[in-house]
């Protein structure tokens, strides 16, 4: 990365120019039968599965027990908040993909690691239902390495600048607290973090 990313300007976006998101007005009746309106942001990219995206909790293990069970987190700049975010690898689901297939693909693209099995998938999760209908699934993947902790090449697309970090499962919460220059995506990822604690207790 040759320079620190930064927000240069913020302007209004006409809906006909929006590629990824659109605004809708929902008319509904409340519990007392009163008709009300609600503004909502919706993804334009949702495919026929009805699930927008996946987040990936990849459990890295060594066949030779040369390193403790670990997970991969990523750091990347998020323009909507103008700061770096620490979160799990994640991505949109393509047409015809299952969440598990998307998770395996996205993990390899963002981190270089290849999963050898799916451990579990969460129910559908939402993170900000008062503003958007965007949803996702958390997919827990198993990545088995021969002995040492490898650092395979990422397969990032143009414009993607993602820093990969490997964290020991038992040190996850302490490692997250150590970040002082990034925002930890706790609110959006609260379910993911609870799942990671569950996995750490059962690994």
C-alpha positions as CSV (number, residue, x, y, z in Angstrom):
1,X,0.0,0.0,0.0
2,X,1.7,3.2,-1.2
3,X,-0.4,5.6,0.8
4,X,-3.1,5.7,3.5
5,X,-6.6,5.6,2.0
6,X,-8.9,8.5,2.9
7,X,-12.3,9.9,2.0
8,X,-11.9,12.7,-0.5
9,X,-15.6,13.8,-0.8
10,X,-19.1,12.8,0.0
11,X,-22.0,13.7,-2.3
12,X,-25.6,12.7,-2.9
13,X,-26.0,9.6,-5.1
14,X,-29.0,9.5,-7.5
15,X,-30.6,6.1,-7.2
16,X,-30.4,5.5,-10.9
17,X,-26.6,5.7,-10.6
18,X,-26.3,3.3,-7.7
19,X,-24.7,0.0,-8.7
20,X,-24.9,-2.0,-5.4
21,X,-27.7,-0.5,-3.2
22,X,-31.1,1.0,-3.7
23,X,-33.6,2.8,-1.5
24,X,-37.2,1.6,-1.0
25,X,-40.2,2.8,0.9
26,X,-42.2,0.2,2.7
27,X,-45.8,0.7,3.6
28,X,-47.0,-1.6,6.4
29,X,-49.5,-1.8,9.2
30,X,-48.4,-1.9,12.8
31,X,-49.8,-4.0,15.7
32,X,-52.7,-1.6,16.1
33,X,-53.6,-1.6,12.4
34,X,-52.2,1.8,11.7
35,X,-50.6,2.3,8.3
36,X,-47.0,3.4,8.4
37,X,-44.0,4.0,6.1
38,X,-40.4,2.9,6.5
39,X,-37.3,3.7,4.5
40,X,-35.0,0.8,3.8
41,X,-31.7,0.3,1.9
42,X,-31.6,-2.9,-0.2
43,X,-28.8,-4.6,-2.0
44,X,-29.2,-4.9,-5.8
45,X,-27.0,-7.9,-5.9
46,X,-29.1,-10.5,-4.0
47,X,-29.4,-13.7,-6.0
48,X,-32.1,-16.4,-6.1
49,X,-30.9,-18.0,-2.9
50,X,-32.2,-15.1,-1.0
51,X,-28.9,-14.8,1.0
52,X,-26.7,-11.8,0.3
53,X,-23.3,-12.8,1.7
54,X,-21.2,-15.0,3.9
55,X,-18.7,-14.3,6.6
56,X,-16.0,-17.0,7.2
57,X,-14.7,-18.3,10.4
58,X,-11.7,-20.4,9.2
59,X,-10.2,-22.7,11.8
60,X,-6.5,-23.4,11.0
61,X,-5.0,-26.5,12.4
62,X,-1.6,-28.3,12.0
63,X,-1.4,-32.0,11.3
64,X,1.8,-32.1,13.3
65,X,0.5,-29.8,16.0
66,X,3.2,-27.4,15.3
67,X,1.0,-24.4,16.0
68,X,-2.2,-24.0,18.1
69,X,-5.7,-23.8,16.5
70,X,-6.0,-20.3,15.0
71,X,-8.4,-18.2,12.9
72,X,-7.9,-15.6,10.1
73,X,-9.1,-12.1,10.5
74,X,-8.7,-9.3,7.9
75,X,-8.0,-5.6,8.0
76,X,-9.4,-3.4,5.3
77,X,-10.4,0.2,4.8
78,X,-14.2,0.8,4.7
79,X,-15.1,4.2,3.0
80,X,-18.5,4.5,4.7
81,X,-16.8,5.1,8.1
82,X,-13.5,6.3,6.8
83,X,-11.5,3.9,8.9
84,X,-9.9,0.5,8.9
85,X,-12.0,-2.4,10.1
86,X,-10.9,-5.7,11.6
87,X,-13.4,-8.4,10.7
88,X,-13.7,-11.9,9.4
89,X,-13.2,-12.6,5.7
90,X,-16.5,-12.1,3.9
91,X,-18.1,-11.7,0.5
92,X,-21.2,-11.8,-1.7
93,X,-22.7,-15.0,-2.9
94,X,-22.7,-15.6,-6.6
95,X,-25.7,-16.9,-8.6
96,X,-25.8,-20.7,-8.3
97,X,-23.6,-20.9,-5.3
98,X,-24.4,-22.2,-1.9
99,X,-23.3,-20.2,1.1
100,X,-20.7,-22.9,1.8
101,X,-19.3,-22.8,-1.7
102,X,-19.1,-19.0,-1.6
103,X,-17.3,-19.2,1.8
104,X,-14.7,-21.6,0.4
105,X,-14.1,-19.3,-2.7
106,X,-14.0,-16.1,-0.7
107,X,-11.6,-17.5,1.9
108,X,-9.1,-18.5,-0.8
109,X,-9.5,-15.2,-2.6
110,X,-9.1,-13.0,0.5
111,X,-6.6,-15.0,2.5
112,X,-5.1,-17.7,0.2
113,X,-6.1,-20.5,2.5
114,X,-8.0,-23.5,1.0
115,X,-10.6,-25.1,3.2
116,X,-10.8,-28.9,3.3
117,X,-14.2,-29.2,4.9
118,X,-17.2,-27.3,6.2
119,X,-17.7,-27.5,10.0
120,X,-21.0,-25.7,10.3
121,X,-23.2,-22.9,8.9
122,X,-25.2,-20.5,10.9
123,X,-28.9,-19.6,10.4
124,X,-29.4,-16.4,8.4
125,X,-28.1,-13.4,10.3
126,X,-29.0,-9.7,10.0
127,X,-26.9,-6.8,11.3
128,X,-28.9,-3.6,11.0
129,X,-32.6,-4.6,10.4
130,X,-33.8,-1.1,11.2
131,X,-32.0,0.3,8.1
132,X,-31.6,-2.6,5.6
133,X,-32.8,-6.1,4.7
134,X,-29.2,-7.2,4.0
135,X,-28.5,-10.6,5.4
136,X,-25.7,-13.2,5.6
137,X,-24.6,-16.6,6.9
138,X,-21.6,-17.4,9.0
139,X,-19.8,-20.4,7.6
140,X,-17.2,-22.2,9.8
141,X,-14.5,-23.9,7.7
142,X,-11.7,-26.3,8.5
143,X,-8.2,-25.6,7.1
144,X,-5.6,-28.3,7.7
145,X,-2.0,-27.5,7.1
146,X,0.8,-30.0,7.0
147,X,3.1,-28.6,9.7
148,X,4.1,-25.0,9.8
149,X,1.8,-22.0,9.5
150,X,1.9,-21.2,5.8
151,X,1.1,-17.8,4.3
152,X,-0.3,-18.6,0.8
153,X,-0.7,-15.9,-1.8
154,X,-4.0,-14.0,-1.8
155,X,-6.1,-13.7,-4.9
156,X,-7.4,-10.2,-4.6
157,X,-9.2,-8.3,-7.3
158,X,-8.2,-4.9,-8.5
159,X,-9.0,-2.3,-5.9
160,X,-8.9,-4.8,-3.0
161,X,-6.3,-4.1,-0.3
162,X,-6.8,-6.7,2.4
163,X,-4.3,-7.5,5.2
164,X,-4.5,-11.0,6.5
165,X,-3.8,-11.8,10.2
166,X,-3.7,-15.2,11.8
167,X,-4.8,-15.2,15.5
168,X,-4.7,-18.0,18.0
169,X,-8.2,-19.0,19.0
170,X,-7.5,-18.8,22.7
171,X,-6.0,-15.3,22.3
172,X,-8.8,-13.9,20.0
173,X,-10.4,-11.5,22.4
174,X,-7.0,-10.2,23.7
175,X,-5.8,-9.7,20.2
176,X,-8.9,-7.8,19.2
177,X,-8.5,-5.5,22.3
178,X,-4.9,-4.8,21.2
179,X,-6.1,-3.0,18.0
180,X,-6.0,0.7,18.7
181,X,-5.8,2.1,15.2
182,X,-8.7,0.1,13.7
183,X,-12.4,-0.2,14.5
184,X,-13.4,-3.7,15.6
185,X,-16.6,-4.7,13.8
186,X,-18.2,-5.9,17.1
187,X,-21.7,-4.8,16.4
188,X,-22.0,-6.4,13.0
189,X,-20.0,-9.4,14.0
190,X,-21.3,-10.1,17.5
191,X,-22.8,-13.5,16.3
192,X,-19.5,-14.4,14.7
193,X,-17.5,-13.7,17.8
194,X,-19.8,-15.8,19.9
195,X,-19.5,-18.6,17.4
196,X,-15.7,-18.3,17.6
197,X,-15.9,-18.7,21.4
198,X,-18.0,-21.8,20.9
199,X,-15.6,-23.2,18.4
200,X,-12.6,-22.5,20.7
201,X,-14.2,-24.5,23.4
202,X,-14.9,-27.4,21.1
203,X,-11.6,-27.6,19.2
